[in-house]
Amino acid sequence: MSWKSKGLEPNSKSVVTKKWALLLCIGCFCAGMLFSDRMWTFPEAEDKGVSRKTGVKDERLKLISEGCDPIREVKRESKDILGEVSKTHHAIQTLDKTISNLEMELAAARAVQESIINGSPILDDLKIPESTGKRKYLMVVGINTAFSSRKRRDSVRATWMPQGEERKKLEEEKGIIMRFVIGHSATSGGILDRAIEAEDRKHGDFLRLEHVEGYLELSAKTKTYFATAAALWDADFYVKVDDDVHVNIATLGATLARHRSKPRVYIGCMKSGPVLAQKGVRYQEPEYWKFGEEGNKYFRHATGQLYAISKDLASYISINQHVLHKYANEDVSLGSWFIGLDVEHIDDRRLCCGTTDCEWKAQAGNICVASFDWTCSGICKSVERMKEVHRRCGEGKNALWNAAF
């Protein structure tokens, strides 16, 4: 009997087909797994850097779309930090100014108290402390003068110092105070004092100090001037100039205004001359031994014809005037008071031009602040020559009124 007749052949074929189909599926599945592992693992290793970069870009795009760009955030944080630093700096400057104002008020109160204790008359200017702090000035220019210098003062009034209503306008519009600075004679109320009082009634341009005049007392006078000026006027700068020096006020104001942001500045023509020990010579230094061996030089200090100090330094002198040592020469004394302090010395040669070169400098557009003759420590024969120097070296009358400080 054949297989077909028994009906067994189809079943046998069917069984074999199913087994092979199952084995084939399993084999294909394993081969597929092996193939897919090789295909995906290999490129991933090769393009790892590219994949990471793509991921970073995708992440950043996502952050930007959500308003969270990390680069912008860093820039924003930097701006915020700079803003906070600027605010802090401004707050410190404001605090410094407040402290300086309080120190000046304290100095003024001390001056009044000492006058009361000593029984000396109180200056009219010191009786009005309310003016302190009400008006801010650019500078106070104190012109050092003596009882015998009437003609010098008149030569200054006729050239570079505004008079009458113009001087008041200068104070109100430009914030510049100008006064001749002088103390009292050894004989209080004597003929010398009465002559100054009469001159002051005519011109109204004096600042009288509680100080006895004398050439050997210039250091004490300088100290008293800065203390008194700081108590009377709230200014950025306080200037001392001799009455035989020519000054261009607008140029001086512009020069000082450039240093307004600096708290402690000492401006002038800086020098370091020899310490003179020999008796009888001009500018002899009795305390020469303090400066070391013979032949040594002084420390750097501004020449005495003209110099300026900032408000903080004037306040410092006012508060410590009773313990500040006085040397024979007032410019040396001033320089010594700032040793050990955090002071910026500014050497500006335009503050000490010669009368022979100030003219061509003015023609070249480099106008001098102050002009004088070194050989005379001022303009030689200043009474006769002040107008000539003013004509040749002056900045022009309109320069002052057109200036913006």
URKA-V233345 format. One record per pair of residues at least 24 apart in sequence whose ideal C-beta (glycine too) atoms are under 6 Angstrom apart, sorted by the first residue. I is the first residue (numbers start at 1). J is the second residue. D is the distance in whole Angstrom. If there is no record, write none. Layout:
i j d
I J D
I J D
//
This chain:
i j d
96 263 6
100 311 6
100 312 6
100 315 5
101 133 6
103 315 4
103 319 6
104 230 5
104 315 5
107 231 5
107 318 4
107 319 6
108 231 4
111 231 6
125 232 5
132 234 6
133 234 6
136 234 6
137 175 4
137 177 6
137 233 5
137 235 4
138 175 4
138 176 6
138 236 6
138 253 6
138 405 5
139 176 6
139 235 6
139 237 4
139 239 6
139 256 6
140 177 4
140 229 5
140 233 5
140 235 5
140 238 5
141 178 5
141 239 5
142 179 6
142 181 4
142 225 5
142 240 5
143 180 5
143 241 6
143 243 5
144 181 5
144 242 5
145 180 5
145 182 5
145 243 4
147 192 5
149 243 6
151 383 5
152 243 4
152 244 6
152 382 6
152 383 6
153 180 6
155 383 5
155 386 4
156 243 6
159 386 5
159 387 6
159 390 4
160 247 5
177 233 6
179 205 6
179 207 4
180 205 6
180 206 5
181 207 5
181 225 5
183 209 4
183 211 3
183 212 6
183 213 5
186 212 6
218 330 4
219 326 4
219 330 4
219 333 4
220 326 6
222 330 5
223 321 5
226 314 5
226 317 5
227 317 6
227 318 4
227 321 5
230 314 4
230 315 6
230 318 5
236 260 6
236 311 6
237 308 5
237 310 6
238 309 6
238 314 5
239 308 4
241 306 4
242 305 5
242 378 6
244 378 3
244 379 5
244 382 4
245 305 5
245 306 6
245 370 5
245 372 5
245 378 6
246 371 5
246 389 5
247 370 5
248 367 6
248 369 6
248 395 4
249 400 6
250 395 6
250 399 4
250 400 4
250 403 4
251 367 5
251 369 5
251 395 6
252 369 5
253 405 5
255 369 6
256 308 6
257 405 4
262 344 6
263 312 5
264 310 6
264 312 5
264 313 6
264 343 5
265 310 5
265 344 5
265 346 6
266 309 6
266 338 6
266 343 5
266 345 5
267 308 5
267 346 4
268 302 3
268 307 3
268 351 6
269 303 5
269 351 5
269 352 4
270 300 5
270 302 6
270 345 6
270 347 4
271 303 5
272 297 5
272 298 6
272 300 5
273 298 6
283 329 6
285 328 5
286 328 6
298 332 6
301 331 6
301 332 6
301 335 3
303 352 6
304 330 6
304 331 4
305 372 5
306 351 5
306 370 4
355 389 5
358 393 4
359 392 4
359 393 6
362 393 5
367 395 5
//
